[in-house]
Amino acid sequence: MAGKIIIEEAKRNRVQILPIDSEHSAIFQSLLGQQREAIERLILTASGGPFLNLPLAMLPEVTVKDALDHPNWEMGKKITIDSASLMNKGLEVIEAHWLFDVPVERIAVQIHPQSVIHSMVEYRDGSVIAQMGIADMRVPISYALSFPQRLPLSLPRLDLFRKGGLTFMAPDLERYPCLRLAYQSIETGETLPAILNAANEISVNAFIDGTIRFTDIPILIRRVMEEHEVKSVHTVEDILKADHWARERANAILERGKVC
């Protein structure tokens, strides 16, 4: 929502932001000791969620229970549903853009169902540096807390022999329209990412409450984005006003019962 403001404050105060999310921690670690001008692109990995292989025609009928059945991670309801829609990855693209000062067109998303590689950095010589590990948030959190040291964690170790093959694929934007909306929001910038985020929260809550279908989530978000008049961001108040407007607009659409 306020990446521009946060990064400006960090630069002004000469402080380093240490990422905790697993994908951004992976990128942070893959950038250590490297020249920033040598970065070709950032590659965020995504599990694809529980509906990766579900026929598209069946998506309108999925339940909240279906959406909460994540194959790799144990998370709260909201972020688990974001994972099913790939909105979580869209938000991470926005965050990566601000955290690492990389243009959004050089931030890619790849589906990696095994969740072993948590993200990668590709350099101009073709080298790709990745961070791997088990799917446990205690690893990136402990690294941020102890940086530049590493804490001795008594967690299961990654066993690549037992994991078997690692696979990757491009995300299908017909299956994951929320990802496209996230890219559109940060390409425009200013207040639009805050609108995306707020509309998504209202949409996910409506899905959890049984008010809308899973496939209505991106439809509602897109409607709110299209009706918003983008404004410049200078202060936190600008962000909060946009957030408030988006929530009211999304709720008004829901109250009329005409999401589509």
Backbone hydrogen bonds, N-H to C=O, Kabsch-Sander energy under -0.5 kcal/mol:
donor,donor_aa,acceptor,acceptor_aa,energy
6,I,2,A,-2.6
7,I,3,G,-2.7
8,E,4,K,-1.8
9,E,5,I,-2.2
10,A,6,I,-2.4
11,K,7,I,-2.4
12,R,8,E,-2.3
13,N,9,E,-2.1
14,R,10,A,-0.5
14,R,11,K,-0.7
15,V,10,A,-2.3
18,L,16,Q,-0.6
25,S,21,D,-2.6
26,A,22,S,-2.0
27,I,23,E,-2.0
28,F,24,H,-2.6
29,Q,25,S,-2.6
30,S,26,A,-2.0
31,L,27,I,-1.2
31,L,28,F,-0.6
32,L,28,F,-0.7
32,L,29,Q,-0.5
34,Q,31,L,-2.3
38,A,35,Q,-1.7
39,I,36,R,-1.6
40,E,122,E,-3.0
41,R,122,E,-1.8
42,L,106,R,-2.3
43,I,120,M,-2.8
44,L,42,L,-0.5
44,L,108,A,-3.0
45,T,118,H,-0.6
46,A,110,Q,-2.2
52,L,49,G,-1.0
54,L,51,F,-0.7
58,M,55,P,-2.1
59,L,55,P,-0.5
59,L,56,L,-1.3
61,E,58,M,-1.4
62,V,59,L,-1.4
67,A,63,T,-2.2
68,L,64,V,-1.8
69,D,66,D,-1.3
70,H,68,L,-1.7
75,M,73,W,-0.6
80,T,76,G,-1.9
81,I,77,K,-2.3
82,D,78,K,-2.2
83,S,79,I,-1.7
84,A,80,T,-1.6
85,S,81,I,-1.9
86,L,82,D,-1.1
87,M,82,D,-1.2
88,N,82,D,-1.4
90,G,86,L,-1.6
91,L,87,M,-2.7
92,E,88,N,-1.7
93,V,89,K,-2.0
94,I,90,G,-1.8
95,E,91,L,-2.4
96,A,92,E,-2.8
97,H,93,V,-2.2
98,W,94,I,-1.6
99,L,95,E,-3.2
100,F,96,A,-2.3
101,D,97,H,-0.6
102,V,97,H,-0.9
106,R,103,P,-2.2
107,I,104,V,-1.7
108,A,42,L,-3.1
108,A,106,R,-0.5
110,Q,44,L,-2.6
111,I,169,M,-3.4
112,H,46,A,-4.0
115,S,112,H,-1.9
118,H,116,V,-0.6
118,H,131,Q,-2.6
119,S,131,Q,-0.6
120,M,43,I,-2.7
121,V,129,I,-2.4
122,E,41,R,-2.8
123,Y,127,S,-3.1
124,R,38,A,-2.5
126,G,123,Y,-2.4
129,I,121,V,-2.6
131,Q,119,S,-1.6
133,G,116,V,-1.8
136,D,134,I,-1.7
139,V,136,D,-1.8
141,I,137,M,-2.0
142,S,138,R,-2.0
143,Y,139,V,-1.8
144,A,140,P,-2.0
145,L,141,I,-2.1
146,S,142,S,-1.9
147,F,143,Y,-1.5
149,Q,146,S,-2.6
153,L,151,L,-1.1
155,L,153,L,-1.3
160,L,158,L,-0.7
163,K,159,D,-2.0
164,G,160,L,-1.6
169,M,111,I,-1.7
173,L,171,P,-0.8
175,R,172,D,-0.6
176,Y,172,D,-2.1
179,L,176,Y,-1.3
180,R,176,Y,-0.8
181,L,177,P,-1.9
182,A,178,C,-2.0
183,Y,179,L,-2.1
184,Q,180,R,-2.5
185,S,181,L,-2.2
186,I,182,A,-1.9
187,E,183,Y,-2.1
188,T,184,Q,-1.7
189,G,185,S,-2.9
191,T,231,K,-1.3
192,L,189,G,-1.9
195,I,191,T,-1.7
196,L,192,L,-2.6
197,N,193,P,-2.4
198,A,194,A,-2.4
199,A,195,I,-2.6
200,N,196,L,-2.1
201,E,197,N,-2.0
202,I,198,A,-2.0
203,S,199,A,-2.3
204,V,200,N,-3.0
205,N,201,E,-2.1
206,A,202,I,-2.1
207,F,203,S,-2.1
208,I,204,V,-2.6
209,D,205,N,-2.2
210,G,207,F,-1.0
211,T,206,A,-2.7
212,I,206,A,-0.9
216,D,213,R,-1.2
217,I,213,R,-0.5
217,I,214,F,-1.3
219,I,215,T,-0.5
220,L,216,D,-2.6
221,I,217,I,-2.1
222,R,218,P,-2.6
223,R,219,I,-2.1
224,V,220,L,-2.1
225,M,221,I,-2.5
226,E,222,R,-2.6
227,E,223,R,-1.7
228,H,224,V,-0.7
228,H,225,M,-0.8
230,V,228,H,-0.8
234,H,232,S,-0.6
239,I,235,T,-1.1
240,L,236,V,-2.6
241,K,237,E,-2.4
242,A,238,D,-1.8
243,D,239,I,-2.7
244,H,240,L,-2.5
245,W,241,K,-2.5
246,A,242,A,-2.4
247,R,243,D,-2.0
248,E,244,H,-2.2
249,R,245,W,-2.6
250,A,246,A,-2.7
251,N,247,R,-2.3
252,A,248,E,-2.1
253,I,249,R,-2.1
254,L,250,A,-2.2
255,E,251,N,-2.4
256,R,252,A,-1.4
257,G,253,I,-0.7
257,G,254,L,-0.8
258,K,253,I,-1.3
